[in-house]
Amino acid sequence: MTSDPPHDIAGLIARMEALVAELDAEGDPGRYFLATYTRTTRAVADALDDGRFEDPAWVEAWDVVFADLYLDALRDHRRDPASAPRPWRIAFEADPALHPVAHVLLGMSAHINYDLPQALIAVVPPEAVDDALLMDRRRRDHERIDGLLAERVSAEDVELKKVGTARSALDLLMTPLNRAASRRFLREARIKVWHNTLELHRARLDGEDAYARRLRDLEVLSAARVVDLLRPGPVLVRLAFAGFGVTLPPA
């Protein structure tokens, strides 16, 4: 793994592809989430080239910062499992025998709920939050990522079928509902991410200690949601009703 992370999406994709090959060679179940994430990052790169965002430079910077939080957690866990944030430790240490879809969901939960608000904080400076027009642009680009992810749901279902074990007749019957649930929980989670980002912003205005406390709160909530995903049952259908995201309560 490189010690000098790339600052553009092309370099990020190259780094991710190398890691997919590394995890695949080791038979590490983390390869399922990483491969999915790599394909999604390529889709973001294509969307940037197609002019789908209002501020492509900002989206690219955000995408790299966001990915680095996961890649850093992966690096830390591989060196010293105890050093990774708790949501990621739970995801990385889940039973390797779980279906690939389960490993992908665990990674998505940790990454969206815990990492995404931090990534937004990193690329939205304090003074920008009071600029209503700018924040509306940021929010719209944030929502465009929703659309991009929703477009990927069916394609990723096909990709994961290639590497997973055979599904039961009930699984196959529920696939259209699972896809609809996936799209719904992605939208719901990102609304909560925006809320949590503003909560972290308010905390950072109160200083480093206040921010660290709120980040610990987010870590606890995010870890609990990853644990919830490990409960038996039709996860996607359950989350369509219970929700996928977490919400920081007022400080």
C-alpha positions as CSV (number, residue, x, y, z in Angstrom):
1,M,0.0,0.0,0.0
2,T,1.3,3.4,-0.9
3,S,2.1,5.9,1.8
4,D,1.4,8.8,-0.5
5,P,-2.4,8.6,-1.4
6,P,-3.4,10.1,-4.7
7,H,-5.2,13.4,-4.9
8,D,-7.2,12.7,-8.1
9,I,-9.8,10.1,-8.9
10,A,-7.7,8.4,-11.6
11,G,-4.9,7.8,-9.0
12,L,-7.5,6.6,-6.5
13,I,-8.9,4.1,-8.9
14,A,-5.4,2.7,-9.6
15,R,-4.8,2.4,-5.9
16,M,-8.1,0.6,-5.4
17,E,-7.6,-1.8,-8.2
18,A,-4.2,-2.8,-6.8
19,L,-5.8,-3.5,-3.5
20,V,-8.6,-5.5,-5.0
21,A,-5.9,-7.8,-6.6
22,E,-4.1,-8.0,-3.2
23,L,-7.2,-8.9,-1.2
24,D,-8.4,-11.3,-3.9
25,A,-5.1,-13.2,-3.9
26,E,-5.4,-13.5,-0.1
27,G,-9.0,-14.7,-0.3
28,D,-9.9,-11.8,2.1
29,P,-13.7,-11.2,2.1
30,G,-13.0,-7.5,2.3
31,R,-12.5,-7.8,-1.5
32,Y,-16.3,-7.8,-2.1
33,F,-16.8,-4.4,-0.7
34,L,-13.6,-3.0,-2.2
35,A,-14.5,-4.4,-5.7
36,T,-18.0,-2.9,-5.5
37,Y,-16.5,0.4,-4.3
38,T,-13.9,0.4,-7.1
39,R,-16.7,0.0,-9.7
40,T,-18.7,2.7,-8.1
41,T,-15.7,5.0,-8.1
42,R,-15.2,4.4,-11.8
43,A,-18.9,5.4,-12.3
44,V,-18.2,8.6,-10.4
45,A,-15.2,9.3,-12.7
46,D,-17.4,8.8,-15.7
47,A,-20.1,11.1,-14.3
48,L,-17.4,13.7,-13.7
49,D,-16.3,13.4,-17.3
50,D,-19.9,13.7,-18.5
51,G,-20.5,16.9,-16.6
52,R,-23.2,15.6,-14.2
53,F,-22.1,17.7,-11.2
54,E,-22.2,21.4,-10.6
55,D,-18.8,21.6,-9.1
56,P,-16.7,18.7,-10.5
57,A,-13.5,19.8,-8.8
58,W,-15.2,19.8,-5.4
59,V,-16.8,16.4,-6.0
60,E,-13.5,14.9,-7.1
61,A,-11.7,16.2,-4.0
62,W,-14.6,15.0,-1.8
63,D,-14.6,11.5,-3.4
64,V,-10.9,11.1,-2.8
65,V,-11.1,12.3,0.8
66,F,-14.1,10.0,1.4
67,A,-12.3,6.9,-0.1
68,D,-9.2,7.6,1.9
69,L,-11.1,7.3,5.2
70,Y,-12.0,3.7,4.2
71,L,-8.6,2.9,2.8
72,D,-6.9,4.2,5.9
73,A,-9.1,2.1,8.1
74,L,-8.3,-1.0,6.0
75,R,-4.6,-0.3,6.2
76,D,-4.8,0.3,9.9
77,H,-6.7,-2.9,10.5
78,R,-4.3,-5.0,8.5
79,R,-1.4,-3.6,10.6
80,D,-3.1,-3.6,13.9
81,P,-6.8,-4.5,14.1
82,A,-7.4,-2.6,17.3
83,S,-6.4,0.7,15.6
84,A,-9.3,0.8,13.1
85,P,-12.5,2.7,14.0
86,R,-15.0,0.4,15.7
87,P,-17.6,0.3,12.8
88,W,-14.8,-0.8,10.5
89,R,-13.4,-3.4,12.9
90,I,-16.8,-5.1,13.1
91,A,-17.2,-5.1,9.3
92,F,-13.6,-6.3,8.7
93,E,-13.9,-9.1,11.3
94,A,-17.3,-10.4,10.2
95,D,-17.6,-14.1,9.5
96,P,-15.8,-14.7,6.1
97,A,-18.5,-17.3,5.2
98,L,-21.1,-14.6,5.0
99,H,-22.6,-14.1,1.6
100,P,-20.7,-11.4,-0.5
101,V,-23.8,-9.2,-0.4
102,A,-23.6,-9.2,3.4
103,H,-19.9,-8.1,3.4
104,V,-20.8,-5.3,0.9
105,L,-23.6,-4.1,3.2
106,L,-21.4,-4.0,6.2
107,G,-18.8,-2.0,4.4
108,M,-21.5,0.4,3.0
109,S,-22.9,0.9,6.5
110,A,-19.5,1.8,8.1
111,H,-18.5,4.0,5.2
112,I,-21.7,5.9,4.7
113,N,-22.7,6.4,8.3
114,Y,-19.2,7.0,9.9
115,D,-16.9,8.2,7.1
116,L,-19.2,10.3,4.9
117,P,-20.0,13.0,7.4
118,Q,-16.3,13.3,8.2
119,A,-15.5,13.6,4.4
120,L,-18.0,16.4,4.0
121,I,-16.6,18.2,7.0
122,A,-13.1,18.0,5.4
123,V,-14.2,19.6,2.2
124,V,-16.8,22.1,3.5
125,P,-14.9,24.7,5.6
126,P,-16.7,26.4,8.5
127,E,-17.2,29.7,6.6
128,A,-18.9,27.9,3.7
129,V,-21.7,26.6,5.9
130,D,-23.1,30.1,6.2
131,D,-23.2,30.6,2.4
132,A,-26.7,29.4,1.5
133,L,-26.1,29.4,-2.3
134,L,-22.9,27.4,-2.0
135,M,-24.4,24.9,0.4
136,D,-27.3,24.4,-1.9
137,R,-24.8,23.5,-4.6
138,R,-23.0,21.1,-2.3
139,R,-26.3,19.5,-1.2
140,R,-27.4,19.0,-4.9
141,D,-24.1,17.4,-5.8
142,H,-24.4,15.3,-2.7
143,E,-27.9,14.2,-3.9
144,R,-26.6,13.5,-7.4
145,I,-24.4,10.8,-5.9
146,D,-27.6,9.2,-4.6
147,G,-28.8,8.9,-8.2
148,L,-25.5,7.5,-9.3
149,L,-25.6,4.8,-6.6
150,A,-29.2,3.9,-7.4
151,E,-28.2,3.4,-11.0
152,R,-25.5,0.9,-9.8
153,V,-27.8,-1.3,-7.7
154,S,-28.9,-3.7,-10.5
155,A,-25.4,-3.9,-11.9
156,E,-23.9,-4.7,-8.6
157,D,-26.5,-7.4,-7.9
158,V,-25.3,-9.0,-11.2
159,E,-21.6,-8.7,-10.2
160,L,-22.2,-10.2,-6.7
161,K,-24.1,-13.1,-8.2
162,K,-20.9,-14.0,-10.0
163,V,-18.9,-14.4,-6.8
164,G,-21.6,-15.6,-4.4
165,T,-23.0,-18.9,-3.5
166,A,-26.3,-20.1,-5.0
167,R,-29.3,-18.2,-3.7
168,S,-32.5,-19.8,-2.5
169,A,-35.8,-19.5,-4.4
170,L,-37.0,-17.0,-1.8
171,D,-33.9,-14.9,-2.4
172,L,-34.5,-14.8,-6.1
173,L,-38.2,-14.0,-5.6
174,M,-37.3,-11.1,-3.3
175,T,-34.6,-9.6,-5.6
176,P,-36.8,-6.8,-7.2
177,L,-37.9,-5.8,-3.7
178,N,-34.3,-5.9,-2.4
179,R,-33.3,-3.6,-5.2
180,A,-36.1,-1.2,-4.4
181,A,-35.1,-1.3,-0.7
182,S,-31.5,-0.6,-1.6
183,R,-32.4,2.5,-3.4
184,R,-34.7,3.6,-0.6
185,F,-32.2,3.1,2.2
186,L,-29.4,4.9,0.2
187,R,-31.6,8.0,-0.1
188,E,-32.6,7.8,3.6
189,A,-29.1,7.3,4.8
190,R,-27.7,10.3,2.8
191,I,-30.4,12.6,4.3
192,K,-29.2,11.6,7.7
193,V,-25.6,12.1,6.6
194,W,-26.3,15.7,5.8
195,H,-27.9,16.2,9.2
196,N,-24.9,14.5,10.9
197,T,-22.5,16.7,8.9
198,L,-24.1,19.8,10.2
199,E,-24.0,18.4,13.8
200,L,-20.3,17.8,13.4
201,H,-19.9,21.3,12.0
202,R,-21.6,22.8,15.0
203,A,-19.2,20.8,17.2
204,R,-16.1,21.9,15.4
205,L,-17.1,25.5,16.0
206,D,-16.8,24.7,19.7
207,G,-13.3,23.3,19.4
208,E,-11.4,20.1,19.0
209,D,-12.6,18.4,22.2
210,A,-16.3,19.1,21.3
211,Y,-15.7,17.7,17.8
212,A,-13.9,14.6,19.1
213,R,-16.9,13.9,21.5
214,R,-19.4,14.1,18.7
215,L,-17.3,12.0,16.4
216,R,-17.2,9.3,19.2
217,D,-21.0,9.5,19.4
218,L,-21.1,8.9,15.7
219,E,-18.7,6.0,16.0
220,V,-20.9,4.4,18.6
221,L,-24.1,4.8,16.6
222,S,-22.4,3.6,13.4
223,A,-20.9,0.5,15.1
224,A,-24.3,-0.4,16.5
225,R,-25.8,-0.2,13.0
226,V,-23.1,-2.5,11.6
227,V,-23.9,-5.0,14.4
228,D,-27.6,-4.7,13.5
229,L,-26.8,-5.8,10.0
230,L,-25.3,-9.0,11.3
231,R,-28.6,-10.1,12.8
232,P,-30.3,-13.0,10.9
233,G,-33.2,-12.3,8.6
234,P,-33.9,-10.5,5.2
235,V,-31.7,-7.5,5.9
236,L,-32.6,-5.3,2.9
237,V,-36.3,-5.7,3.5
238,R,-35.9,-5.0,7.2
239,L,-33.8,-1.9,6.6
240,A,-36.4,-0.6,4.1
241,F,-38.7,-0.2,7.1
242,A,-36.3,0.4,9.9
243,G,-33.8,2.6,8.1
244,F,-30.1,2.3,7.2
245,G,-28.7,5.5,8.4
246,V,-28.0,6.8,11.9
247,T,-28.9,10.2,13.4
248,L,-26.8,12.2,15.8
249,P,-29.1,13.6,18.5
250,P,-28.7,17.3,19.5
251,A,-25.6,17.9,21.6
